[in-house]
Amino acid sequence: MALLDRVKDPGDLRQLAPEELPELAHEVRERLVDVVSRLGGHFAPGLGVVELTIALHYVFDTPTDKLIWDVGHQAYPHKILTGRNDRFSEIRQQGGPAPFLSRAESAYDVFGAGHAATSISAALGIAAARDLQGEDYKVVAIIGDGSFTSGIAYEAMNNAGHTDRDLIVVLNDNEMSISKNVGAIAKHLNRIVTNPTYNRLREEIKHLVRKSPGLENVALKLEESAKSLLTPGGLFEELGFRYVGPVDGHDLGALIDTFRKVRRWGGPRLVHVLTKKGKGYPPAEQNPVVWHGATPFDKLSGEMAKKAGGLPAYTNAFGKGLVELGALHPEVAVITAAMPSGTGTGGFGDTYPERYFDVGIAEGHGVTFAAGLATEGIRPIVAIYSTFLQRAYDSVVHDVAIQNLPVVFAMDRAGLVGNDGATHMGLYDIAYLLAVPNMIVTAPKDGAELLALLRLGVEQDRGPYSVRYPRDNVPAAVPALEDISACPFGGWEVLRHGDELALLAVGTMVLPALEAARELELFGLNPTVVNCRFLKPHDAELLEQLARNHRALLTLEEGTVVNGFGALIARLIDALPMEHPPRVEVLGVPDRIIEHASREEQLAQCGLDVPGIGVRARRLAEQAGITPVRVGA
């Protein structure tokens, strides 16, 4: 019987003998490789923390003791060992385990985490709640070194370090976030790997203790002094944390011994663990950036499956256009927040390295940094996922919009993102950007229009500018930037002329609206279809014409219906001086959390696929008193 079959929960894990744990680690890795090779998903991060996960659950009495994982994409082994192995083959699928941590899913998932650097803040809050309630358990935050480029991690450490709160932080240091880490902190942490003086001194101290056991206390003090001078420990000690490490994150014996020792202590302490992202699967070890998130792949060859259709993703079309735009406009600079591959900006960085800035997982800083560039005549393009731009909202408002600076926000993964689930949904950018004065909000119907809108954003002088695009393939081939027609500022596009019923579609909803319109002809309806590529400012002249010439308007958007584009249109129609305004109905993402499933399944759930649009349009026509024309009459 395989060891993993015997481990239904961490209680079973703690019944294993220490010498059995390496075999368990092997089986957990095999399970991870087997499932992700078939389904795709986050891969290299989980491979790197298998031994760390086993050691934590072996030493700490989970779920009484609390483990708070940061970001969550490294928690696949945690899920396997905490009662979800039998359903792990359904991870990220509709109805299966969530891709990240979920409090609703398991008592072992203490705090949900899809964005980086939240674990220490949450752990400190949990530890404070424990003390206020007079309870007794351990609280452990596990945070990656990539997350230490995010300011919230230091805010939390600054707050925790001046207390005597019983709190353990485990720093999982693999020199990576999604891509290679950047910044001074990364260099500081890397000193331990590259400092031969400390490593040689440490070995000599161990040799001294073996020869003279009575000198253990002296040796310990000597090593602690060396750490403060030669390793990152000095930084954490100054922040009020007792520093332990570095520890080999793939040595189960060393990890267990260290955690047992640290568990007995009190106060804030930090255990520095060195791991290798992608450990145990050679292709992922050799290229952890590519294997951070994998599509289905062949386990033996390591060859990933290619996406069907042959058309590039919006991300790739954006990246290619960005390089072309950089050639046309030497004043353009590009900023990413630790995601050169995820945002498609790496090619621009390779071509124009002096104009490319990776600020680390520091979205707020990245936006304000862009504002500073813009004050001096540079045209910054800030490429950040829609969900991550939420973290920089204060900077968007205060540092960009109030000063009316021409910063361009390129928001990838806008809308429904599929299997990555609730934390990664880009459903709120329309609503939160429409609320910002001076902000221009746009959405393209395809890849060519994406580049046309991007170029317009760089060339316009009206103020801050945003363009949103989905996690999907472009619907048609994208020509070179120089062959794409200019996009008139603020103008909508009537793609189909009809009567009585109009479909006002935004971005990804434009082509489904056209297809739905063709199918509605079978029901005797002849809808107008409008590409509302500018959400703010809107095409006021065309909107009034539509209102006067149609009895019903249906707005379509891949974003929340609360305070979104449809809500804006309803308000604008209500303000028109009309005796009989058209009936307006809003179709978008409902006001609820959307869980992980395929993007197609999510669109269908929300009624944003072609059949769903047709059903809503027919109902609206009936409510508005539109009489269908008999087919064939």
Buried (B, 14 or more C-beta within 10 A) or exposed (E): EEBBEEBBBBEBBBEBEEEEBBEBBBBBBBBBBEBBBEBBBBBBBBBBBBBBBBBBBBBBEBBEBBBBBBBBBBBBBBBBBBBBBEBBBBBBBBEBBBBBBBEEBBEBBBBBBBBBBBBBBBBBBBBBEBBEEEEEBBBBBBBBBBBBBBBBBBEBBEBBBEBEBBBBBBBBBBBBBBBBBBBEBBEBBBEBEEBEEBBEBBEEBEEBBEEEEEEEEEBEEBBBEBBBEBBBBBBBBEBBBBBBBBBBBBBBBBBBBBBEEBBEEEBBBBBBBBBBBBBBBEBBBEEBBBBBBBBEBEBEEBEBEEEEEEBBBBBBBBBBBBBBBBEEBEEBBBBBBBBBBBBBBBBBBEBBEEBBBBBBBBBBBBBBBBBEBBEEEBBBBBBBBBBBBBBBBEBBBEBBBBBBBBBBBBBBBBBBBBBBBBBBBBBBBBBBBBEBEBBBBBBBBBBBBBBBBBBBBBBBEEBBBBBBBBBBBBBEEBEEBEEBEEBEBBBBBBBBEBBBBBBBBBBBBBBBBBBBBEBBBEEBBBBBBBBBBBBBEBBEEBBBEBBEBBBBBBBBBBBBBBBBBBBBBBEBBEEEEEEEBBBBBBBBBBEEEBBBBBBEBBBBBBBBBBEBBBEBBBEBBEEBEBEBBEEEE
